[in-house]
Amino acid sequence: MRTIAKLFGQSPIVPLQAHMDKVTQCVEKVKQMFEALRQGDHALIEKLAEETSALEYEADQIKHDIQSHLPKRMFMAIDRARILDILAVQDNLADKAENVGILLTFKALTLPGWLKDDFNAFLSKNIEAFEGVRAIINQLDELLETGFGGDEAERVLRMVEEVAHMEHEVDVIQRQMLKSLFANEGDLTTGEFFLWTKLFKQVGDLSNLSERLANRVRRTLELKK
């Protein structure tokens, strides 16, 4: 298995992409956990939450490995501070996935009928925003080859705008869900109401952080102009 040190020998981008691959596995578990919730399979939720925590730990290990091996004086196409900044946002995405799993193990929740459609759209749009920024990170090596300019840079900037628009769509859905939650709070226990508000926040942060990560790439491109 290639070490992070060897990966840096190829490019400063490849280790970031290796870390993003692990973060992606964490976010995929979020989809699986909510599918288990829809099926009422709380034992599976417990199992998936444990797997998510293990993956988040692996992402942390990769992060620490990158931090340890990131050159301090060697010239790189992207400076060290920006790589660490991008890495930190990526790692926060893995943390959010783990947080969702932890919350789902506190109480055996069911998805109320009056919340189902909005929540499904909310979750899907958050995942879509994450997949958008994941695609941007996967384009960084091509940007490196083109000197962060030209048609490739313009294409990535359009992708950044798409992620920002998806984050806005998430905000709109989240506001609607909160209205529904308060309108129907009598149907929920205090614990259920509390958990749903926390889940809205943690899931919604997937798109918030995706937009933040996309903007980190945008600023890197602007500096290269």
C-alpha positions, -999 to 999 in steps of 0.1 A, spaced: 0 0 0 13 34 -9 22 57 20 12 94 21 49 103 18 51 84 -15 19 101 -27 35 135 -21 62 125 -44 37 124 -72 16 155 -64 4 176 -35 -31 169 -47 -31 131 -46 -30 128 -8 -60 152 -6 -79 130 -30 -70 99 -10 -84 116 21 -115 126 2 -120 89 -8 -123 80 29 -146 110 36 -168 98 8 -172 64 24 -183 82 56 -209 102 37 -222 71 19 -230 56 53 -253 85 60 -274 75 30 -274 39 43 -284 49 78 -314 68 67 -325 40 44 -323 17 75 -344 43 93 -370 42 66 -371 4 70 -373 6 108 -341 -14 111 -326 1 142 -301 -28 147 -287 -19 112 -285 17 122 -264 8 152 -241 -13 130 -238 14 103 -231 41 130 -202 20 143 -189 15 108 -191 53 102 -171 60 134 -144 35 123 -142 52 88 -140 87 104 -111 74 125 -94 62 94 -100 96 78 -84 112 109 -54 89 105 -49 99 69 -53 136 79 -26 132 105 -4 114 81 -8 142 55 0 168 82 31 149 92 45 145 57 34 177 40 66 194 29 74 227 48 100 242 25 96 224 -8 80 244 -36 44 232 -44 19 243 -69 -5 250 -40 10 264 -8 10 244 24 -15 265 42 -41 261 15 -37 223 14 -42 221 51 -72 244 49 -88 221 23 -79 191 43 -96 205 74 -129 211 57 -128 177 42 -122 162 76 -152 182 90 -174 164 65 -164 130 79 -171 144 114 -206 154 104 -213 119 90 -202 104 123 -223 129 143 -254 118 123 -247 82 132 -243 90 169 -276 109 169 -295 81 152 -284 57 180 -298 78 208 -334 69 202 -353 46 178 -368 73 156 -394 69 128 -397 93 99 -432 110 103 -454 110 71 -457 148 72 -419 151 71 -410 123 47 -411 141 13 -392 172 25 -367 152 44 -360 128 15 -355 159 -8 -333 175 19 -310 145 23 -307 139 -14 -298 176 -21 -272 175 7 -256 143 -8 -258 159 -43 -239 190 -30 -212 167 -15 -209 147 -47 -205 180 -65 -175 191 -44 -161 156 -44 -160 159 -83 -142 193 -79 -115 177 -56 -111 149 -82 -104 176 -108 -76 192 -89 -49 170 -105 -61 181 -140 -61 217 -128 -25 212 -117 -15 200 -151 -31 230 -168 -15 255 -144 -49 263 -128 -61 281 -159 -78 277 -192 -110 258 -200 -105 233 -171 -104 262 -146 -135 277 -161 -153 243 -159 -143 239 -122 -156 274 -114 -190 265 -129 -190 234 -107 -183 256 -77 -213 277 -86 -235 246 -89 -225 235 -54 -234 270 -40 -268 268 -57 -274 233 -42 -265 246 -8 -291 274 -12 -317 248 -22 -309 229 10 -315 260 31 -349 265 15 -360 229 22 -346 231 57 -367 262 65 -398 244 53 -389 213 74 -385 234 105 -419 250 99 -434 216 96 -416 204 127 -430 232 148 -465 228 133 -465 192 142 -445 192 174 -475 178 193 -471 145 174 -435 141 188 -420 135 222 -396 161 235 -367 137 227 -379 131 192 -383 169 185 -348 175 199 -332 148 178 -349 159 146 -337 195 151 -301 182 157 -303 159 126 -315 187 104 -284 207 115 -259 179 111 -272 167 77 -275 203 65 -239 209 74 -229 184 47 -240 210 20 -227 239 41 -192 224 43 -194 213 7 -200 249 -3 -171 260 20 -148 234 4 -158 245 -31 -151 281 -22 -116 271 -9 -109 258 -44 -123 289 -60 -100 311 -40 -70 289 -50 -80 295 -86 -83 332 -81 -48 334 -66 -34 316 -97 -48 341 -122 
